[in-house]
Amino acid sequence: MTAGKQIRFWLIGLGLFVLALWLLSGMLLPFVVGLAVAYLLDPVVDRVERWRLPRWLATTLVLLSFVLVLVLMVLLLLPLVQSQVSHLIEVLPNYANAARDRLMPMLDRLVHRLSPEDVERLRGAAGNYAGDVVGWVGRVLKHILSGGLALFDVLSVMFITPIVAFYLMRDWDILVAKVNGWLPLHHATTIREQAREVDETLAGFVRGQALVCLVLGVFYAVALSLAGLDFGLVIGLMAGLLSFIPYVGSLFGFVSSTGLALLQFDDPWRIAIVIAIFLFGQAVEGNVLTPKLVGEKVGLHAVWVIFALLAGGSLFGFVGVLLAVPVAAVIGVLTRFALGRYLESPYYRGTPS
């Protein structure tokens, strides 16, 4: 088979695979989550298996422990989050009034400095842009949520995901060996090398970034609560969770907590404490947590991760968000491999091969 036919064969196969993902994206959520859980926990199963336990027993113990930890976290956090949400509903009118009382004098002073024509233009432009932004955000969120749960509600995902994760973890080594045996013989060595690099990149980013999110979430939640900020627990946990998207978690936490602090506190030093918490958290994340836990060699730039998450969410909904980082890792590894081949080729050197 010529090189052209091989390339055409693999491109057609890739196109059919992407088409299948797009057509089945509504039902893939429990399988994608199960695959992610199996990928994250497989090294743990391998370690437990070294205790001379059968693979199925090691898988059962690890999966049950993982589910138990999740349930305990939910049971511990749910009452706290629920109480803060109830409190938010009670005080939200007061915050709205406080924001209006503080912002209206500033807006009045600004309006008096402008001509009536400028005021009308600004009002029309603000209305149009606000409507466009809100509509775009609403469409993206609706697509993410409805696309991820089109055929399965939350209960079905909760039941199916552990089953998928169990069977994948139990048969992980068998599946890897099967796929390894299907590789085209002429390119098997190169494919294995790139697969190992993808695995190292993906494991380094996902597992490391998950630890970063956990540490930041606990730090922000505890620090904001000790600072006396209302809803500090919820804001801190959300900031830590959103830290999986570079800069988004810190930006969300900083803006929301600073805004609440301005409405809640009259003392400038208390507002400064809230700001200092996020400045300190950002400094620790950038200089300690990310270099130590994620590393500098994962090859996934922050901008590339943000683009992948937004593109995945727009194309495939919540399933696309889950698949974004693995796909970004694969594309990054393949791009570096192709660039290396190009730099060694006569196309770059300008000399005959």
C-alpha positions as CSV (number, residue, x, y, z in Angstrom):
1,M,0.0,0.0,0.0
2,T,1.4,3.4,-1.0
3,A,1.9,6.2,1.5
4,G,-0.9,8.2,-0.1
5,K,-3.4,5.4,0.3
6,Q,-2.3,4.9,4.0
7,I,-2.9,8.5,4.7
8,R,-6.3,8.5,3.0
9,F,-7.2,5.4,5.0
10,W,-6.4,6.9,8.4
11,L,-8.0,10.2,7.5
12,I,-11.2,8.5,6.6
13,G,-11.1,6.5,9.8
14,L,-10.5,9.6,11.9
15,G,-13.4,11.4,10.1
16,L,-15.7,8.5,10.8
17,F,-14.6,8.4,14.5
18,V,-15.3,12.1,14.9
19,L,-18.6,11.8,13.2
20,A,-19.6,9.0,15.5
21,L,-18.6,11.0,18.5
22,W,-20.8,13.9,17.3
23,L,-23.8,11.8,16.5
24,L,-23.6,9.9,19.9
25,S,-22.5,12.8,22.0
26,G,-25.8,12.9,23.8
27,M,-25.3,9.4,25.3
28,L,-21.6,9.3,25.8
29,L,-21.4,11.1,29.1
30,P,-21.4,8.1,31.5
31,F,-18.9,6.3,29.3
32,V,-16.5,9.2,29.1
33,V,-16.7,9.8,32.8
34,G,-16.2,6.1,33.4
35,L,-13.2,6.1,31.1
36,A,-11.8,9.1,33.0
37,V,-12.3,7.5,36.3
38,A,-10.6,4.2,35.1
39,Y,-7.7,6.1,33.6
40,L,-7.1,8.0,36.9
41,L,-7.5,5.0,39.2
42,D,-5.7,2.3,37.1
43,P,-2.3,3.1,38.7
44,V,-3.9,2.6,42.1
45,V,-5.4,-0.7,41.0
46,D,-2.0,-1.8,39.8
47,R,-0.4,-1.1,43.2
48,V,-3.2,-2.9,45.1
49,E,-2.8,-5.8,42.7
50,R,0.8,-6.2,43.8
51,W,-0.5,-7.3,47.2
52,R,-1.3,-10.6,45.4
53,L,-5.0,-9.8,45.1
54,P,-7.0,-10.8,42.0
55,R,-7.5,-8.0,39.6
56,W,-11.3,-8.0,40.1
57,L,-10.9,-7.7,43.8
58,A,-8.3,-4.9,43.6
59,T,-10.6,-3.0,41.2
60,T,-13.6,-3.5,43.5
61,L,-11.7,-2.2,46.6
62,V,-10.3,0.9,44.8
63,L,-13.6,1.8,43.1
64,L,-15.6,1.4,46.4
65,S,-13.0,3.5,48.2
66,F,-13.2,6.2,45.6
67,V,-17.1,6.3,45.7
68,L,-17.0,6.3,49.5
69,V,-14.7,9.3,49.5
70,L,-16.9,11.2,47.1
71,V,-20.0,10.4,49.1
72,L,-18.4,11.5,52.4
73,M,-17.3,14.8,50.7
74,V,-20.8,15.4,49.5
75,L,-22.3,14.6,52.8
76,L,-19.9,16.9,54.6
77,L,-20.1,19.8,52.2
78,L,-23.8,19.7,51.2
79,P,-25.2,21.1,54.5
80,L,-22.6,23.9,54.5
81,V,-23.3,24.8,50.9
82,Q,-27.0,24.6,51.4
83,S,-27.0,26.9,54.4
84,Q,-24.9,29.4,52.5
85,V,-27.2,29.3,49.5
86,S,-30.2,29.8,51.8
87,H,-28.4,32.8,53.4
88,L,-27.7,34.2,49.9
89,I,-31.4,34.1,49.0
90,E,-32.2,36.0,52.2
91,V,-29.5,38.8,51.9
92,L,-29.5,39.1,48.1
93,P,-32.1,42.0,48.2
94,N,-29.9,43.8,50.8
95,Y,-26.8,43.4,48.6
96,A,-28.8,44.6,45.6
97,N,-29.8,47.8,47.5
98,A,-26.3,48.4,48.7
99,A,-24.9,48.0,45.2
100,R,-27.5,50.4,43.9
101,D,-26.8,53.0,46.6
102,R,-23.1,52.9,46.0
103,L,-23.2,52.8,42.2
104,M,-26.0,55.2,41.4
105,P,-24.1,58.4,42.7
106,M,-21.1,57.4,40.5
107,L,-23.3,56.9,37.5
108,D,-25.1,60.1,38.1
109,R,-21.9,62.1,38.2
110,L,-20.7,60.4,35.0
111,V,-24.0,61.0,33.2
112,H,-23.9,64.7,34.1
113,R,-20.5,65.1,32.4
114,L,-21.8,63.7,29.1
115,S,-24.1,65.2,26.5
116,P,-27.6,63.7,26.0
117,E,-26.5,62.2,22.6
118,D,-23.5,60.4,24.2
119,V,-25.7,59.1,27.0
120,E,-28.2,57.6,24.4
121,R,-25.4,56.1,22.4
122,L,-23.8,54.5,25.4
123,R,-27.2,53.2,26.6
124,G,-27.9,51.6,23.3
125,A,-24.5,50.1,22.9
126,A,-24.5,48.7,26.4
127,G,-27.9,47.2,25.9
128,N,-26.9,45.6,22.6
129,Y,-23.6,44.2,23.9
130,A,-25.1,43.0,27.2
131,G,-27.8,41.2,25.3
132,D,-25.3,39.6,22.9
133,V,-23.0,38.5,25.8
134,V,-25.8,37.1,27.9
135,G,-27.3,35.3,24.9
136,W,-24.0,33.7,23.9
137,V,-23.3,32.6,27.5
138,G,-26.8,31.2,27.8
139,R,-26.5,29.3,24.5
140,V,-23.1,27.8,25.5
141,L,-24.3,26.7,28.9
142,K,-27.6,25.3,27.5
143,H,-25.6,23.4,24.9
144,I,-23.2,22.0,27.5
145,L,-25.9,21.0,29.9
146,S,-28.5,19.7,27.5
147,G,-25.9,18.1,25.2
148,G,-24.4,16.2,28.1
149,L,-27.7,15.0,29.5
150,A,-29.8,14.6,26.4
151,L,-30.5,10.9,26.9
152,F,-29.4,10.2,30.5
153,D,-30.5,12.1,33.6
154,V,-28.3,12.5,36.6
155,L,-29.4,9.3,38.2
156,S,-28.7,7.1,35.2
157,V,-25.2,8.7,34.9
158,M,-24.6,7.9,38.6
159,F,-25.6,4.2,38.1
160,I,-23.9,3.6,34.7
161,T,-20.6,5.4,35.3
162,P,-19.4,3.1,38.2
163,I,-20.2,0.0,36.1
164,V,-18.3,1.3,33.1
165,A,-15.4,2.3,35.3
166,F,-15.3,-1.1,37.0
167,Y,-15.1,-3.1,33.8
168,L,-12.6,-0.8,32.2
169,M,-10.3,-0.9,35.2
170,R,-10.6,-4.7,35.5
171,D,-9.8,-5.3,31.9
172,W,-7.4,-2.3,31.4
173,D,-4.3,-4.3,30.8
174,I,-6.1,-6.7,28.4
175,L,-7.5,-3.8,26.4
176,V,-4.1,-2.1,26.1
177,A,-2.6,-5.3,24.9
178,K,-5.4,-5.8,22.4
179,V,-4.9,-2.3,21.0
180,N,-1.2,-2.8,20.9
181,G,-1.6,-5.9,18.9
182,W,-3.7,-4.0,16.3
183,L,-1.1,-1.4,15.5
184,P,0.3,-1.4,11.9
185,L,3.5,-3.3,12.1
186,H,5.6,-0.8,10.1
187,H,4.7,2.1,12.4
188,A,4.1,0.3,15.7
189,T,7.3,1.5,17.4
190,T,6.6,5.2,16.5
191,I,3.0,4.9,17.6
192,R,4.0,3.4,20.9
193,E,6.5,6.2,21.5
194,Q,3.9,8.9,20.8
195,A,1.3,7.0,22.9
196,R,3.7,7.0,25.9
197,E,4.3,10.7,25.5
198,V,0.5,11.3,25.3
199,D,0.1,9.3,28.5
200,E,2.8,11.2,30.3
201,T,1.5,14.5,29.2
202,L,-2.1,13.7,30.0
203,A,-1.3,12.1,33.4
204,G,1.0,14.9,34.4
205,F,-1.6,17.5,33.5
206,V,-4.8,15.9,34.7
207,R,-3.6,14.4,37.9
208,G,-1.4,17.3,38.8
209,Q,-4.1,19.9,38.0
210,A,-6.6,18.0,40.0
211,L,-4.3,18.2,43.1
212,V,-3.8,21.9,42.4
213,C,-7.6,22.4,42.3
214,L,-8.0,20.5,45.5
215,V,-5.4,22.5,47.4
216,L,-6.6,25.9,46.1
217,G,-10.2,25.1,46.8
218,V,-9.5,24.1,50.4
219,F,-7.2,27.1,50.9
220,Y,-9.6,29.7,49.4
221,A,-12.6,28.2,51.3
222,V,-10.9,28.2,54.7
223,A,-9.2,31.6,54.2
224,L,-12.3,33.4,53.0
225,S,-14.4,31.9,55.8
226,L,-11.8,32.9,58.4
227,A,-11.8,36.4,56.9
228,G,-15.5,36.6,57.7
229,L,-16.7,36.9,54.1
230,D,-20.3,35.7,53.5
231,F,-20.4,32.7,51.1
232,G,-16.6,32.4,51.4
233,L,-16.9,28.6,51.5
234,V,-18.9,28.4,48.3
235,I,-16.8,31.0,46.5
236,G,-13.6,29.3,47.6
237,L,-14.7,25.8,46.5
238,M,-15.9,27.2,43.1
239,A,-12.6,29.0,42.6
240,G,-10.7,25.8,43.3
241,L,-12.9,23.8,41.0
242,L,-12.7,26.3,38.1
243,S,-8.9,26.4,38.5
244,F,-8.8,23.4,36.2
245,I,-9.2,26.1,33.5
246,P,-6.1,28.2,33.8
247,Y,-6.7,31.7,35.3
248,V,-10.5,31.3,35.3
249,G,-10.8,30.0,38.9
250,S,-8.6,32.7,40.3
251,L,-10.3,35.4,38.3
252,F,-13.8,34.2,39.3
253,G,-12.9,34.0,42.9
254,F,-11.1,37.4,42.9
255,V,-14.0,39.3,41.2
256,S,-16.8,37.6,43.2
257,S,-15.1,37.8,46.6
258,T,-13.9,41.4,46.1
259,G,-17.3,42.5,45.0
260,L,-19.0,40.9,48.0
261,A,-16.3,42.3,50.3
262,L,-17.0,45.8,49.0
263,L,-20.7,45.4,49.7
264,Q,-20.3,43.6,53.1
265,F,-17.4,45.4,54.8
266,D,-16.9,49.1,55.6
267,D,-13.3,48.7,56.8
268,P,-10.8,48.9,54.0
269,W,-8.4,46.6,55.8
270,R,-10.9,43.7,55.7
271,I,-11.4,44.2,51.9
272,A,-7.6,44.2,51.6
273,I,-7.4,40.9,53.4
274,V,-9.8,39.3,50.8
275,I,-7.7,40.7,48.0
276,A,-4.5,39.5,49.6
277,I,-5.9,36.0,49.9
278,F,-6.2,35.7,46.2
279,L,-3.0,37.4,45.4
280,F,-1.2,35.0,47.8
281,G,-3.1,32.0,46.3
282,Q,-2.2,33.0,42.7
283,A,1.5,33.5,43.7
284,V,1.6,30.0,45.4
285,E,-0.2,28.4,42.4
286,G,2.2,29.9,39.9
287,N,5.5,29.5,41.7
288,V,4.9,26.3,43.9
289,L,1.9,24.2,43.1
290,T,1.9,24.2,39.3
291,P,5.7,23.7,38.9
292,K,5.7,20.9,41.6
293,L,2.5,19.1,40.9
294,V,1.9,19.7,37.2
295,G,5.4,20.4,36.0
296,E,6.8,22.4,33.1
297,K,7.2,19.5,30.7
298,V,3.5,18.6,30.1
299,G,3.5,20.6,26.9
300,L,-0.1,22.0,27.4
301,H,0.0,25.7,27.3
302,A,-2.7,27.5,29.3
303,V,-4.1,29.3,26.2
304,W,-4.3,26.0,24.4
305,V,-6.2,24.4,27.3
306,I,-8.7,27.3,27.4
307,F,-9.3,27.1,23.7
308,A,-9.7,23.3,23.8
309,L,-12.3,23.5,26.6
310,L,-14.3,26.2,24.9
311,A,-14.2,24.5,21.5
312,G,-15.1,21.1,23.1
313,G,-18.0,22.7,24.9
314,S,-19.3,24.4,21.8
315,L,-19.1,21.3,19.6
316,F,-20.0,18.4,21.8
317,G,-21.5,20.0,25.0
318,F,-20.4,18.7,28.4
319,V,-18.9,15.5,26.8
320,G,-16.7,17.9,24.7
321,V,-15.5,19.6,27.9
322,L,-14.5,16.2,29.4
323,L,-12.7,15.2,26.2
324,A,-11.1,18.6,25.6
325,V,-7.9,18.1,27.6
326,P,-7.1,14.5,26.3
327,V,-7.7,15.6,22.7
328,A,-5.5,18.7,23.3
329,A,-2.8,16.5,24.7
330,V,-2.9,14.1,21.7
331,I,-2.9,17.0,19.2
332,G,0.0,18.7,21.0
333,V,2.1,15.5,21.0
334,L,1.3,14.8,17.3
335,T,2.1,18.5,16.4
336,R,5.5,18.3,18.1
337,F,6.2,15.0,16.4
338,A,5.2,16.4,13.0
339,L,7.3,19.6,13.7
340,G,10.3,17.4,14.6
341,R,10.0,15.5,11.3
342,Y,9.6,18.7,9.4
343,L,12.8,20.2,10.9
344,E,14.7,17.0,9.8
345,S,13.2,17.0,6.3
346,P,14.5,18.7,3.1
347,Y,11.4,20.9,3.2
348,Y,13.0,22.8,6.1
349,R,16.7,22.3,5.2
350,G,16.3,23.1,1.5
351,T,18.6,20.2,0.5
352,P,17.8,17.0,-1.4
353,S,16.7,14.1,0.7
